Amino acid sequence: MQNKSSMVKSKILRQIPSIEEILQTKKLQRFISILSRPLVTQVSRKIADEIRKEIKKKGISFSRDEIVLRITEELETLSSISLKPVINGTGVVIHTNLGRAPIGEDVLKRILEVSKSYSSLEYDLKRGRRGERTVLLERLLSELLGAEGALVVNNNAGAVLLILSGLAKGKEVVISRGELVQIGGGFKIPEILAESGAIMKEVGTTNRTSLSDYRRAINKNTRMLLKVHKSNFWMSGFVEEVSREGLVDLGRKNHLIVVEDLGSGAVLFTEDYGLGHEPRISDAVSSGVDLVCFSGDKLLGGPQAGVIVGKRKYVEFLRRHPLYRALRLDKMVIAGLEQVVLCYLKKEEESIPVWKMISTSLDELRKRGEKISGKLKESGISVSLRESKSTVGGGSLPGETFPTVVLTIDSQIPAAMLAEKFRNLDYPVIGRIEKNRLVLDLRTIFPEQDEMVIKGIKNILG
């Protein structure tokens, strides 16, 4: 016979509503429309099983509302991690966690045109037979950057991996210890080298590497000299590094391939925009570096991609490598990149959102801020305007800032809690905290988003 405790637990277990009954509740119906019935059903069963185990262990009862609440909490977590647009009020122009470079309207239009129908992705319209998918894109890149050839893969890590695996597998690659970098997302140069099958040969020290260090490391098994741009940090003081020109000269004398990973992908003179110096791709190419690789979604301002430019013989060798097929681009990225590169060739850089944001004047930002502030004041909400600093981000120009205008949210709510409320809006707004106040940087908020920012502030503080 069951003891009294077991009987009580059995009675509680029988009171748990069926999954079908739970799914009929208004709250779960809303999530079914967002996340689909199969996923909501799976989560409901999981939570129901957890509750049964708790009942068997502790003998506590749960009301229907408590069960539905547990389910909706998990569904809300799932909803929050789905990919959705946000308003970037952080002031970081190329924000790695917020999708890096935003895409311009002309680029999106081109992607849509190519994607919503069939396309000539690998079809030669003139000859009526199979063609190559990136012929025009690579021609445009070569023209823009003064390179003999170009090759494009899915990201810059893939570009580095293809270069090392294709050209230095089983051979030594000489690199300065000061350039064994790690960037966001866990991308580590030593790990990529190891995965490629190349043999890493470290030279110099963290802060000082001389040309003689490279020279002493060269032996019969050396294949490549690799230079990596320290894109997300900088060193000062007692430091020394070898110029790309020095490496090119050493490489030629010893019949070695010289490769430079520039990461950020600067085409323009960043100094013209009031920023510090960021190495330009065309300068690396003209210096004689055999291959240069960089990201498409950083300072270039396009969709995610890894671009390789340089000497034709090496580019064509990599094109034939089996790994290239695993890393090649999708039609949407090809269409988007073509449009971005055309913007540079036509001198229409300010149609690229990254450069439009960087070049926006303080006066323009201040006028927008005053307009937003005025509309909020009409609703009895106080925000203050002041100057602050934005950053480029995306591993570009580390430590560099440039002036901006921010909205400071005046509220008795603690800044961290206020930031959470803004993140939980239907159209999330991501800000930053300065001096225990939540601020929204207008430089990285698109003008067409100002009304949404006003609406969000009213929803929280109105």
C-alpha positions in Angstrom: 0.0 0.0 0.0 1.0 3.6 -0.7 2.0 5.6 2.4 0.2 9.0 3.0 3.1 11.0 1.5 3.0 9.0 -1.8 -0.8 9.4 -2.0 -0.5 13.1 -1.6 2.2 13.4 -4.3 0.1 11.2 -6.6 -2.9 13.5 -6.1 -0.8 16.6 -6.9 0.6 15.0 -10.0 -2.9 14.2 -11.3 -3.8 17.9 -11.0 -1.1 19.0 -13.5 -3.1 20.1 -16.6 -2.4 18.3 -19.9 0.0 19.8 -22.4 -2.8 20.5 -24.8 -4.7 22.4 -22.1 -1.6 24.4 -21.2 -1.1 25.3 -24.9 -4.6 26.8 -25.1 -3.7 29.6 -22.6 -3.6 33.1 -24.0 0.1 33.6 -23.0 1.3 30.5 -24.8 -0.9 31.2 -27.9 1.1 34.4 -28.3 4.4 32.5 -28.2 3.0 29.9 -30.6 2.6 32.7 -33.2 6.2 33.8 -32.6 8.1 30.6 -32.1 5.9 27.9 -33.6 3.7 25.3 -32.0 6.3 22.4 -32.1 8.9 24.5 -30.1 6.4 25.8 -27.5 5.1 22.2 -27.1 8.6 20.9 -26.5 9.4 23.6 -23.9 6.0 23.0 -22.2 6.7 19.2 -21.9 10.2 19.9 -20.6 8.9 22.3 -17.9 6.1 19.8 -17.0 8.6 17.0 -16.5 10.8 19.2 -14.3 7.7 20.1 -12.2 6.8 16.4 -11.8 10.3 15.6 -10.5 10.0 18.5 -8.0 6.6 17.2 -6.8 8.0 13.6 -6.4 11.0 14.9 -4.5 9.4 17.6 -2.3 5.6 17.1 -2.4 4.9 20.7 -3.2 2.0 21.7 -5.5 1.9 24.0 -8.5 -1.0 26.0 -9.7 -1.8 26.2 -13.4 -0.7 29.8 -13.5 2.7 28.9 -11.9 3.2 26.2 -14.5 2.4 28.6 -17.4 4.7 31.3 -15.8 7.6 28.8 -15.8 7.0 28.0 -19.4 6.7 31.6 -20.5 9.9 32.6 -18.7 11.8 30.0 -20.8 10.1 31.0 -24.0 10.9 34.7 -23.3 14.5 33.7 -23.0 14.4 31.9 -26.3 12.7 34.9 -27.9 15.3 37.2 -26.6 18.2 35.3 -28.2 16.6 35.1 -31.7 18.2 37.4 -34.3 16.4 40.8 -34.3 17.2 44.4 -35.2 18.3 46.7 -32.4 19.1 50.4 -32.1 22.8 50.9 -31.5 23.2 53.7 -29.0 26.6 52.6 -27.7 28.6 54.9 -29.9 30.7 51.9 -31.3 30.4 52.3 -35.0 31.5 48.7 -35.9 30.1 46.8 -33.0 31.1 43.2 -33.1 28.3 42.0 -30.9 25.7 44.0 -32.8 26.4 42.7 -36.3 29.5 44.8 -37.2 29.0 47.0 -40.2 25.3 47.9 -41.1 24.4 47.5 -44.7 23.2 50.5 -46.8 19.9 50.7 -48.7 21.5 50.4 -52.2 23.4 47.3 -51.1 20.2 45.7 -49.6 18.3 46.5 -52.8 20.9 44.8 -54.9 20.9 41.7 -52.5 17.1 41.6 -52.8 17.2 41.8 -56.6 19.6 38.9 -56.8 18.1 36.7 -54.1 14.3 36.8 -54.7 14.7 35.1 -58.1 17.1 32.9 -60.0 20.5 34.5 -60.8 23.5 34.1 -63.1 25.5 33.0 -60.1 27.5 30.4 -62.0 26.2 30.9 -65.5 28.0 32.8 -68.4 25.1 34.7 -70.1 27.2 35.6 -73.1 28.4 32.0 -73.9 25.4 30.2 -72.5 27.4 27.8 -70.3 28.7 27.3 -66.8 30.6 30.3 -65.5 32.5 31.5 -62.3 30.6 33.1 -59.5 32.9 35.9 -58.4 34.5 37.2 -61.6 33.2 40.7 -61.5 33.6 41.1 -57.7 37.3 40.1 -58.0 37.8 42.4 -60.9 36.4 45.3 -59.0 38.5 44.5 -55.9 41.7 44.3 -58.0 40.9 47.6 -59.6 40.1 49.3 -56.3 43.2 48.1 -54.5 45.7 48.0 -57.3 46.2 44.2 -57.0 46.9 41.6 -59.7 44.2 39.3 -58.4 41.6 38.8 -55.7 39.8 35.9 -54.0 36.9 36.2 -51.6 35.8 33.7 -48.9 33.3 33.7 -46.0 35.3 35.6 -43.4 38.9 36.8 -42.7 39.6 33.8 -40.4 38.8 31.6 -43.4 41.1 33.8 -45.6 44.0 33.3 -43.2 43.3 29.6 -42.9 43.2 29.2 -46.7 46.5 31.1 -47.2 48.3 29.1 -44.6 46.9 25.7 -45.5 47.3 26.3 -49.2 50.8 27.8 -49.3 52.6 26.7 -46.1 51.3 23.4 -44.9 54.1 21.4 -43.4 56.4 24.4 -43.7 57.5 27.1 -41.2 55.8 30.5 -41.0 57.8 33.1 -39.2 55.8 35.6 -37.1 56.6 38.1 -34.4 55.5 37.2 -30.8 54.0 40.7 -30.6 51.6 39.7 -33.4 50.2 36.5 -32.0 46.9 38.2 -31.5 43.5 37.1 -30.4 40.4 39.0 -31.6 36.7 38.8 -30.6 35.0 35.4 -30.7 38.2 33.5 -29.8 40.0 33.8 -33.1 43.6 33.2 -32.2 46.4 33.3 -34.8 48.4 30.4 -33.2 45.3 28.2 -33.4 44.7 29.0 -37.0 48.3 28.3 -37.8 48.1 24.9 -36.0 44.9 24.0 -37.8 46.3 24.9 -41.2 49.2 22.4 -40.8 51.8 25.1 -41.0 54.6 25.2 -38.4 54.6 28.4 -36.4 58.1 30.0 -35.8 57.9 32.7 -33.2 60.5 35.5 -33.2 61.4 38.5 -31.1 59.5 39.3 -27.9 56.1 40.7 -27.1 57.2 44.3 -27.4 60.3 44.2 -29.6 61.0 42.3 -32.8 63.8 43.3 -35.2 64.6 42.4 -38.8 67.5 40.3 -37.5 65.1 38.2 -35.5 63.3 37.2 -38.7 66.6 36.7 -40.5 68.0 34.3 -37.9 64.8 32.2 -38.0 64.9 31.5 -41.7 66.0 28.0 -42.7 65.4 25.4 -45.4 61.9 24.6 -44.2 60.8 28.3 -44.0 58.0 29.1 -46.5 56.4 32.3 -45.3 56.8 35.6 -43.4 53.5 36.6 -41.8 52.7 40.0 -40.5 49.5 40.5 -38.5 48.0 44.0 -37.8 47.4 44.5 -34.1 43.9 45.6 -34.8 42.3 45.6 -31.4 45.2 46.9 -29.2 48.3 49.0 -29.4 51.6 49.1 -27.7 53.7 52.1 -26.7 56.9 52.8 -24.9 59.9 50.4 -25.4 58.6 48.8 -28.6 59.9 47.9 -32.0 58.4 46.1 -35.0 59.5 45.5 -38.5 57.9 47.4 -41.3 56.2 45.6 -44.2 58.8 47.0 -46.5 61.5 45.4 -44.4 59.8 42.0 -44.6 59.2 42.3 -48.3 62.9 42.9 -48.9 63.8 40.0 -46.7 61.3 37.8 -48.3 62.6 38.5 -51.8 66.2 37.9 -50.8 65.2 34.5 -49.4 62.5 33.5 -51.9 59.8 33.5 -49.3 56.1 34.4 -49.5 55.2 37.6 -47.5 51.6 37.8 -46.2 49.9 40.6 -44.2 46.7 40.2 -42.4 45.2 43.7 -42.1 41.9 42.7 -40.5 40.1 46.0 -40.6 40.0 46.5 -44.3 40.7 50.3 -44.6 40.4 51.6 -48.2 40.2 55.3 -47.3 42.6 57.6 -45.5 41.2 57.5 -42.0 43.1 60.7 -41.2 40.7 62.6 -43.5 37.9 61.8 -41.1 39.7 63.1 -38.0 40.9 59.7 -37.0 44.3 58.2 -36.4 46.2 56.2 -39.0 44.8 52.8 -40.1 46.9 50.9 -42.6 45.4 51.0 -46.1 45.1 47.8 -48.1 46.3 49.5 -51.3 49.5 50.6 -49.5 50.2 47.1 -48.4 49.7 45.8 -52.0 51.9 48.5 -53.5 54.7 47.8 -51.0 55.2 44.4 -52.6 53.5 42.2 -50.1 52.5 39.0 -51.9 49.1 38.6 -50.3 47.0 40.8 -48.1 43.8 39.6 -46.4 41.1 41.6 -44.5 37.5 41.6 -43.4 34.6 42.7 -45.6 32.3 43.8 -42.7 34.6 46.2 -40.8 35.9 49.4 -42.3 35.1 48.2 -45.8 31.5 48.5 -44.6 30.1 45.4 -46.4 28.6 42.0 -45.5 30.7 39.4 -43.7 33.5 38.2 -45.9 37.3 37.6 -46.0 39.1 39.2 -48.9 42.5 38.1 -50.3 44.3 40.3 -52.8 47.8 40.3 -54.2 50.0 38.4 -56.7 48.0 36.6 -59.3 50.0 33.3 -59.1 49.2 32.9 -55.5 45.6 33.9 -55.8 45.0 31.5 -58.6 46.8 28.7 -56.7 44.5 29.2 -53.8 41.5 29.3 -56.1 42.3 25.7 -57.0 42.7 24.6 -53.4 40.0 22.2 -52.1 39.5 24.3 -49.0 38.4 27.2 -51.2 35.1 25.5 -52.1 34.3 25.0 -48.4 34.8 28.7 -47.8 33.4 30.3 -50.9 30.7 33.0 -50.9 26.9 32.8 -51.1 25.1 34.8 -53.9 23.7 37.4 -51.4 27.2 38.3 -50.1 28.6 38.5 -53.6 25.9 40.9 -54.7 26.3 43.0 -51.6 30.1 43.2 -51.8 29.9 44.1 -55.5 27.7 47.1 -54.7 30.0 48.2 -51.8 33.1 48.1 -53.9 31.4 50.0 -56.6 30.6 52.7 -54.1 34.3 53.2 -53.5 35.1 53.2 -57.2 32.4 55.8 -57.9 33.7 57.9 -54.9 30.3 57.5 -53.1 31.8 56.4 -49.8 29.2 58.3 -47.7 26.5 56.0 -49.0 28.2 53.3 -46.9 26.7 53.6 -43.4 30.0 53.1 -41.6 31.5 56.1 -43.3 28.3 58.2 -43.1 28.2 57.7 -39.3 31.9 58.5 -38.9 31.7 61.7 -41.1 28.5 63.1 -39.5 29.2 66.5 -38.0 28.7 67.5 -34.3 26.2 70.2 -35.5 24.0 67.7 -37.2 24.1 65.4 -34.2 23.3 68.3 -31.8 20.3 69.4 -34.0 18.9 65.9 -33.8 19.4 65.7 -30.1 17.6 69.0 -29.5 14.7 67.8 -31.6 14.5 64.6 -29.6 14.8 66.4 -26.3 12.1 68.9 -27.3 9.6 66.2 -28.2 10.3 64.4 -24.9 10.0 67.6 -22.9 6.4 68.0 -24.3 5.6 64.7 -22.6 7.2 65.8 -19.3 10.3 63.7 -19.8 13.7 65.2 -19.1 16.8 64.2 -21.0 20.0 66.2 -21.3 22.4 66.7 -24.2 26.2 66.7 -23.9 29.3 66.0 -25.9 31.1 62.7 -25.4 33.3 60.3 -27.4 32.5 57.6 -29.9 34.8 54.8 -31.1 35.2 53.0 -34.4 35.3 49.5 -33.0 35.5 46.2 -34.9 39.2 45.9 -34.1 39.9 49.2 -35.9 41.9 52.1 -34.5 42.2 50.8 -30.9 42.2 53.6 -28.3 41.0 56.2 -30.9 37.9 58.3 -30.0 36.1 61.1 -31.8 33.6 63.6 -30.6 29.9 62.9 -30.5 26.6 64.0 -28.8 24.8 61.8 -26.4 21.3 61.8 -24.8 21.6 61.4 -21.0 18.5 59.7 -19.6 17.5 61.6 -16.4 15.9 59.0 -14.1 15.8 57.8 -10.5 16.0 54.3 -11.9 19.5 52.8 -11.5 21.5 52.9 -14.7 21.9 49.2 -15.0 18.2 48.6 -14.5 17.3 51.3 -16.9 19.6 49.8 -19.6 17.9 46.4 -19.1 14.5 48.1 -19.6 15.7 49.6 -22.9 17.1 46.2 -24.0 13.6 44.6 -23.3 11.7 47.0 -25.6 9.9 45.5 -28.6 12.6 47.3 -30.7 15.6 47.0 -28.3 17.7 50.1 -27.7 21.3 49.4 -26.5 23.1 52.2 -24.7 26.1 52.6 -22.6 26.7 53.7 -19.0 28.8 56.8 -18.2 29.2 58.2 -14.7 26.3 56.0 -13.5 23.9 57.4 -16.1 22.5 55.6 -19.2 23.4 57.5 -22.4 22.4 57.0 -26.0 25.1 58.0 -28.5 23.4 59.7 -31.5 26.3 59.0 -33.8 25.4 55.3 -34.1 21.6 55.8 -34.1 20.3 56.3 -37.6 18.2 59.5 -38.1 15.2 57.5 -39.2 15.4 55.7 -35.8 15.0 58.9 -33.7 11.2 58.5 -33.5 11.6 54.9 -32.3 14.0 56.2 -29.6 11.5 58.8 -28.5 8.8 56.1 -28.4 11.0 53.8 -26.4 11.9 56.5 -23.8 8.2 57.4 -23.4 7.3 53.7 -22.9 9.8 53.4 -20.1 9.7 56.9 -18.4 6.3 58.2 -19.5 
